Amino acid sequence: MNFDNEAKEWDNARRIERAVVIADEMRKSLGNTKDKSALEFGCGTGLISFNLKNDFKDITLIDLSQEMINVLNDKIKTFGVSNMESICCDLFDASMKKQYDVVYCSMVMHHIIEIEKTFDKFYDMLKAYGKLCIVDLDEDGGALHREYKDFDGHNGFSQKWMRSLLRAKGFGNVKSYTFHKCYQEILGEEISYTLFIMTADKL
């Protein structure tokens, strides 16, 4: 999938509505974060973080797509948001050394090949007692991405598998549940898929 090519049309009604639902569920799971710093991994155009911008002291948003970051920067400027910083970079860039109270991502991990390496990095980037929050797809058999012939990610995840992996990486208080069912027309057929939220603490 080429996210640079999709950036300008990314903020459609379906994604905007879904971002509100996801951000609301994150807010419930994270509790009071008014004095916390956050990192959003794979931020895209910032749909999730724009819904959470008043819930954190400051938010750093990173993405590999420069065009997504360009759209995000235009939105930050247009709406005069002062507590967001965007960076076009890889999570593993040498410059990514800061630690955060919260690290979150939405609909990103199923695009990531090196899940274990990424979880190790999340752990390193969290402050002591910091919290990780992941929203992603339950296993869907490939229905959601079948129109993309170049998609080489994961067809959703087993929550049990991901919880076990996070515990193996040193996280504690790992919890998850399915919270939302989505409907989408793909290749002329309406398909459904569900989203889960998972939280874990760096103890």
C-alpha positions in Angstrom: 0.0 0.0 0.0 1.3 3.4 -1.0 0.2 5.8 1.8 1.8 8.8 0.1 -0.6 8.4 -2.8 -3.6 8.1 -0.5 -2.8 11.0 1.9 -4.9 13.8 0.3 -8.0 11.7 0.2 -7.5 9.9 3.5 -9.8 11.9 5.7 -13.1 10.5 4.4 -16.3 10.3 6.4 -15.8 6.7 7.3 -12.4 7.2 8.7 -13.4 10.4 10.5 -16.3 8.7 12.2 -14.2 5.6 13.1 -11.5 7.8 14.6 -14.0 9.4 17.0 -15.1 5.9 18.2 -11.5 4.8 18.6 -10.4 7.9 20.4 -13.3 7.7 22.8 -12.4 4.1 23.7 -8.7 5.0 24.1 -9.8 7.8 26.5 -11.8 5.3 28.6 -8.9 2.9 28.8 -6.2 5.5 29.5 -8.0 7.5 32.2 -6.8 11.0 33.1 -3.8 11.9 31.0 -4.0 15.7 31.2 -0.4 16.0 32.5 1.0 13.2 30.3 3.2 13.2 27.2 2.2 10.9 24.4 3.6 9.4 21.2 1.3 8.3 18.4 3.0 5.7 16.2 1.8 5.6 12.5 -0.2 8.7 12.9 -1.3 9.2 9.3 -3.1 12.5 9.0 -3.6 12.7 12.8 -7.3 11.7 12.9 -6.9 9.9 16.3 -4.7 12.5 17.9 -6.9 15.4 16.8 -9.6 13.8 18.9 -7.2 13.4 21.8 -5.4 16.7 21.6 -7.0 18.1 24.7 -6.4 14.9 26.7 -2.6 15.2 26.8 0.0 17.8 27.7 1.8 17.2 24.5 1.7 14.7 21.6 4.5 13.6 19.2 3.2 12.1 16.0 5.4 10.0 13.8 4.8 8.4 10.4 6.9 7.1 7.5 4.7 8.8 4.9 5.8 12.3 4.1 2.6 13.1 2.4 0.6 12.0 5.4 2.7 14.3 7.6 2.2 17.2 5.1 -1.6 16.8 5.4 -1.2 16.6 9.2 1.0 19.7 9.3 -1.6 21.7 7.3 -4.2 20.7 9.8 -2.0 21.6 12.8 -1.5 25.1 11.2 -5.1 25.6 10.2 -6.5 24.8 13.6 -3.7 26.4 15.6 -2.8 23.4 17.6 0.1 24.1 19.9 0.8 20.8 21.7 1.5 18.6 18.7 4.8 17.9 17.0 5.0 15.8 13.8 8.0 13.9 12.6 8.4 11.9 9.4 10.6 9.1 10.5 11.0 5.5 11.3 10.4 4.3 14.9 13.9 3.0 15.0 15.6 6.2 13.8 18.5 7.1 16.1 16.8 10.4 16.9 13.9 8.6 18.6 15.3 8.5 22.1 12.7 10.5 24.1 10.5 8.6 26.6 6.8 9.2 26.9 4.1 8.5 29.5 1.8 6.9 26.8 2.5 5.3 23.4 -0.5 4.6 21.3 -1.3 3.5 17.8 -4.5 2.7 15.8 -4.8 0.4 12.8 -1.1 0.3 12.4 0.3 -2.9 13.8 -1.3 -5.1 11.1 1.0 -3.3 8.6 4.1 -4.0 10.7 6.2 -7.1 9.9 8.5 -7.0 12.9 6.0 -7.1 15.7 8.4 -8.3 18.4 11.1 -5.7 17.6 8.4 -3.0 17.6 7.1 -4.0 21.0 10.7 -3.9 22.4 11.0 -0.4 21.1 7.7 0.6 22.6 8.9 -0.7 26.0 12.1 1.3 25.7 10.2 4.5 24.7 7.9 4.4 27.7 8.7 5.9 31.0 8.5 3.8 34.1 4.8 3.0 34.7 4.0 4.3 31.3 1.1 2.8 29.3 0.9 1.3 25.8 -2.5 1.4 24.0 -3.1 -0.5 20.7 -6.2 -0.6 18.6 -6.2 -3.0 15.7 -8.1 -5.7 13.8 -9.4 -8.9 15.2 -8.5 -11.8 12.8 -10.4 -11.2 9.6 -9.1 -13.8 7.1 -7.8 -11.1 4.8 -11.2 -9.6 3.9 -10.3 -5.9 4.7 -7.2 -5.7 2.5 -8.1 -8.0 -0.4 -8.3 -5.1 -2.8 -4.6 -4.4 -2.2 -2.5 -6.9 -4.1 0.7 -5.6 -2.5 -0.5 -5.9 1.1 2.0 -7.9 3.0 0.9 -7.4 6.6 -1.2 -9.3 9.0 -4.9 -10.3 8.5 -5.7 -9.0 12.0 -4.5 -10.6 15.3 -5.4 -13.0 17.9 -5.8 -11.0 21.1 -4.6 -13.9 23.1 -1.4 -14.2 21.1 -0.7 -10.4 21.3 -1.3 -10.3 25.1 1.1 -13.2 25.5 3.7 -11.5 23.4 3.4 -8.2 25.4 3.8 -10.1 28.7 6.9 -11.9 27.3 8.4 -8.5 26.4 8.0 -7.4 30.0 4.7 -5.6 30.0 2.2 -6.1 32.9 -1.5 -5.5 33.4 -2.2 -6.5 29.8 -5.9 -6.3 29.0 -7.9 -6.3 25.8 -11.4 -6.6 24.4 -13.3 -6.1 21.2 -15.2 -2.9 21.2 -16.4 -2.0 17.7 -17.8 -3.5 14.5 -17.2 -1.8 11.2 -18.8 -2.2 7.8 -17.1 -1.4 4.6 -17.8 -2.0 0.9 -14.8 -3.6 -0.8 -14.8 -4.8 -4.4 -18.5 -4.4 -4.6 -19.3 -6.4 -1.4 -20.1 -5.2 2.1 -17.7 -6.8 4.6 -17.6 -6.5 8.3 -14.6 -6.5 10.7 -14.1 -5.9 14.4 -11.6 -3.8 16.3 -10.0 -4.6 19.7 -8.2 -2.3 22.1 -5.3 -3.5 24.2 -3.5 -1.8 27.0 -0.3 -2.7 28.9 1.8 -1.1 31.5 5.6 -0.8 31.7 6.1 -1.9 35.3 
